[in-house]
Amino acid sequence: MKKILSIVLTVAMTAAMLVGCGSTEQAGSDVFKIGGIGPITGGAAVYGNAVKNGAQIAVDEINEAGGINGVQIEYQFEDDEHDAEKAVNAYNTLSDWGMQLLLGTVTSAPCVAVAEKTYADSVYQLTPSGSSVDCVKNDNAFQVCFTDPNQGAASADYIAQNNVGSKIAVIYDSSDVYSSGIYEKFAAEADAVGLEIVAAEAFTADNKTDFTTQLTKAKQAEADLVFLPIYYAEATLILSQANTLGYAPTFFGCDGLDGILAVENFDVSLAEGVMLLTPFAADAKDDATVNFVTKYEEKFGETPNQFAADAYDGVYIIKAAIEKAGVTPDMSASEMCDLMKKAMTEITVDGITGEGMTWEATGEVNKGPKAVVIKNGVYTAM
């Protein structure tokens, strides 16, 4: 009797497990499950919350318009605190949820870590803002943003072509793939276009609160422009400390500075005149940008930055690739990935971060950068 009872219980448990798996597959068979990963707490939270919010607006618009080929989107975003290990944990959480497509991650180092997981699992990945070339080294991953080398070269070209500065200092994070990647390409392109770099001062993640030494060397070298290929948190400290030193060069950065105006307790007047290259200007007057900015401000009470715009475009890029590939929600994530990879090299998307965007098989996007300057506490197109 004990043996019979044991067999009956085993069969019952197995049946229950099979029913659970079947219900999970069926629950995801009539929707597209898109996951997102990024920092919504911690020092880079401005980026992650912008991506989460920008993507949500696009998801809501698409669902209200009838979905993708009549299929609704489910969207779930997980916090990684700008930490690679936590980003992998977030990916595992989304996998358990049934994620089929990933819009993420937001920052480069976590994105590189997650890219190894999506490649191993054959999951399509589109990062809105992970700009390291290593984010897209595998054939299943694509970018909405510019790669770090492209940002570095474009910055040097812009400074040279518009005579923004004659003596250049650079302050960068040598321990960060985003910052060091931009710096290396910037330095090479600066040499090619005749820019004079009079100081190149590094810091690391272990020493990123006191920039007096770097700023003093830049000042002593008489640099009239300081290039900052870094994130906004460190940039606020640099601007504050430069003001204390009485040093007022032109500060020029890349997309990592986008978000500096939203830092709590930062005197935004210190950012007046800061220039940066970005694919998005919130004060643009085209209908698509005005519509997005209006909805974002109404829903979240603040002006969207480039990260929000890249994520908004990212959802529509996924939609375009799904439609081109003929993907259906009952396919496995691996089947979707195989079709989406090919479709990404065949689509053209007009978005608020670029018109006529196309993608290389390498995962890199083709679109033009825009320059903005901070005037009266807002980003203004140049």
ABEGO torsion letter per residue (X at the ends): XAAAAAAAAAAAAAAAAAAAAAAAAAAAAABBBBBBBEBABEAAAAAAAAAAAAAAAAAAAAAAAGEBGGBBBBBBBBBAGGBAAAAAAAAAAAAAAGBABBBOBABAAAAAAAAAAAAAAGBBBBBAABABAAAAABAABBBABBBAAAAAAAAAAAAAAAGABABBBBBBBAABAAAAAAAAAAAAAAAAAGBBBABBBBBBAABAABAAAAAAAAAAAGBABBBBBBBAAAAAAAAAAAAAAGBBBBBBBBAAABGAAABBGBBAAAABGBBBBBABBAABABAAAAAAAAAAAAAAGBBBBAAAAAAAAAAAAAAAAAAAAGBBAABBAAAAAAAAAAAAAABBBBBAAEBGBBBBAAGBBBBBBBBBBBBGGBBBBX
